Amino acid sequence: MSADSLPEIRTIVGDAELRAAWPLVSQLRPEFDEARFLAQMHRQIAEGCRATVAFDAQGVPRAFACWRVMEMLAVGLHVYVDDLITDQSVRSQGYGKAMLDWLKAEAKRLGCVRLQLDSGTHRPHAHAFYMRERLRIEAFHFGVELT
């Protein structure tokens, strides 16, 4: 991506668009296969989640975000980003920054006061990117598998 051009960023919903994004999403979620990804995304979209993609000039998906608007006592109305991935073959070319900037602007447009996300402790490069983009570590996220 050249410095003077921005990717096309749009929210997707249909099978064809989700399938086109799958090779990119699989870089973050290799435990899924395409069918499981499609089924899960359709369930999440039905519950209000949104899937947004940044496309390069040739129409190839280069960044993907799965996000939702939530309201919580602790933070008020906010956008929570479930998943954010930039294609590993084009990292540091501006697609991730463009997507994060778009998400911040969309959150503001929707009346949100914050944007939040969790990032696995095994992703130090993602953490460095988030910190460069002025996101801060504000809490610990705890979880337990219920089997």
C-alpha positions as CSV (number, residue, x, y, z in Angstrom):
1,M,0.0,0.0,0.0
2,S,1.5,3.4,-1.0
3,A,1.6,6.1,1.6
4,D,-0.9,8.3,-0.3
5,S,-3.5,5.6,-0.8
6,L,-5.8,4.1,1.8
7,P,-7.3,0.7,1.5
8,E,-11.0,0.2,0.9
9,I,-12.6,-0.8,4.2
10,R,-16.1,-2.2,4.4
11,T,-18.2,-4.4,6.6
12,I,-19.0,-7.8,5.1
13,V,-21.8,-10.3,5.8
14,G,-22.3,-12.8,2.9
15,D,-20.8,-16.2,2.4
16,A,-18.7,-15.1,-0.6
17,E,-17.1,-12.2,1.2
18,L,-16.5,-14.2,4.4
19,R,-15.0,-17.0,2.3
20,A,-12.7,-14.5,0.6
21,A,-11.5,-13.3,4.1
22,W,-11.0,-16.9,5.4
23,P,-7.4,-17.3,4.2
24,L,-6.5,-14.1,6.1
25,V,-8.5,-15.0,9.3
26,S,-6.9,-18.5,9.3
27,Q,-3.6,-16.9,10.1
28,L,-5.0,-15.8,13.5
29,R,-7.4,-18.7,14.0
30,P,-5.7,-21.8,12.6
31,E,-7.8,-24.0,14.9
32,F,-10.8,-23.3,12.7
33,D,-11.6,-24.6,9.3
34,E,-13.5,-22.6,6.7
35,A,-16.9,-24.2,7.5
36,R,-16.5,-23.6,11.2
37,F,-15.4,-20.0,10.6
38,L,-18.5,-19.4,8.4
39,A,-20.9,-20.9,10.8
40,Q,-19.4,-19.0,13.8
41,M,-19.3,-15.7,12.0
42,H,-23.0,-16.1,10.9
43,R,-24.0,-16.7,14.5
44,Q,-21.9,-13.8,15.7
45,I,-23.3,-11.4,13.0
46,A,-26.8,-12.5,14.0
47,E,-26.0,-11.4,17.5
48,G,-24.7,-8.0,16.4
49,C,-21.1,-8.6,15.7
50,R,-19.6,-7.0,12.6
51,A,-16.9,-8.3,10.2
52,T,-14.9,-5.6,8.5
53,V,-12.2,-6.0,5.9
54,A,-9.5,-3.7,4.5
55,F,-8.9,-4.5,0.8
56,D,-5.8,-3.7,-1.2
57,A,-6.1,-2.0,-4.7
58,Q,-6.6,-5.4,-6.3
59,G,-9.5,-6.3,-4.0
60,V,-7.5,-8.8,-1.8
61,P,-8.4,-8.8,1.9
62,R,-5.4,-7.5,3.8
63,A,-6.8,-6.8,7.3
64,F,-9.8,-8.2,9.1
65,A,-11.6,-7.1,12.3
66,C,-14.5,-8.8,14.1
67,W,-16.0,-6.3,16.5
68,R,-19.1,-5.4,18.4
69,V,-20.7,-2.5,20.3
70,M,-21.1,-3.2,24.0
71,E,-22.0,-1.3,27.1
72,M,-20.5,-2.1,30.5
73,L,-20.6,-0.4,33.9
74,A,-16.8,-0.3,33.9
75,V,-16.3,1.5,30.6
76,G,-19.6,2.6,29.2
77,L,-20.5,2.3,25.5
78,H,-17.6,1.0,23.6
79,V,-16.4,-1.0,20.6
80,Y,-14.9,-4.3,21.6
81,V,-12.6,-5.9,18.9
82,D,-12.8,-9.7,19.1
83,D,-10.3,-10.3,16.4
84,L,-7.9,-8.1,14.5
85,I,-5.5,-9.5,12.0
86,T,-3.3,-8.1,9.2
87,D,-2.0,-10.5,6.5
88,Q,1.4,-11.6,7.5
89,S,2.7,-11.0,4.0
90,V,1.9,-7.2,4.1
91,R,2.5,-6.3,7.8
92,S,4.1,-2.9,8.4
93,Q,2.6,-1.6,5.2
94,G,-0.3,0.4,6.8
95,Y,-3.2,-2.0,6.6
96,G,-3.4,-2.7,10.3
97,K,-3.1,1.0,11.1
98,A,-5.8,1.9,8.6
99,M,-8.1,-0.7,10.1
100,L,-7.5,0.4,13.6
101,D,-8.0,4.1,12.6
102,W,-11.3,3.1,10.9
103,L,-12.4,1.2,13.9
104,K,-11.7,4.2,16.2
105,A,-13.6,6.5,13.8
106,E,-16.5,4.1,13.6
107,A,-16.7,3.8,17.4
108,K,-16.9,7.6,17.7
109,R,-19.5,7.7,14.9
110,L,-21.6,5.2,16.9
111,G,-21.3,7.3,20.1
112,C,-18.9,5.1,21.8
113,V,-16.4,6.4,24.4
114,R,-13.8,3.7,24.0
115,L,-12.3,1.0,21.9
116,Q,-11.1,-2.1,23.7
117,L,-9.5,-5.4,22.7
118,D,-7.7,-8.3,24.3
119,S,-4.5,-9.7,22.9
120,G,-2.9,-13.0,23.7
121,T,0.3,-12.9,25.8
122,H,2.1,-14.8,23.1
123,R,1.7,-11.9,20.6
124,P,4.4,-9.4,21.5
125,H,4.5,-7.9,17.9
126,A,0.8,-7.1,18.1
127,H,1.3,-5.5,21.5
128,A,4.1,-3.3,20.1
129,F,1.7,-2.2,17.3
130,Y,-1.1,-1.4,19.7
131,M,1.2,0.6,21.9
132,R,2.5,2.6,18.9
133,E,-1.2,3.3,18.1
134,R,-1.8,4.7,21.6
135,L,-3.6,1.7,23.1
136,R,-2.6,1.0,26.6
137,I,-2.5,-2.0,28.9
138,E,-5.3,-1.2,31.3
139,A,-6.2,-4.5,32.9
140,F,-5.5,-8.2,33.2
141,H,-8.0,-10.5,31.5
142,F,-8.6,-13.8,33.4
143,G,-10.4,-16.9,32.1
144,V,-10.9,-20.5,32.8
145,E,-12.0,-23.3,30.5
146,L,-15.3,-24.9,31.7
147,T,-15.1,-28.6,30.8
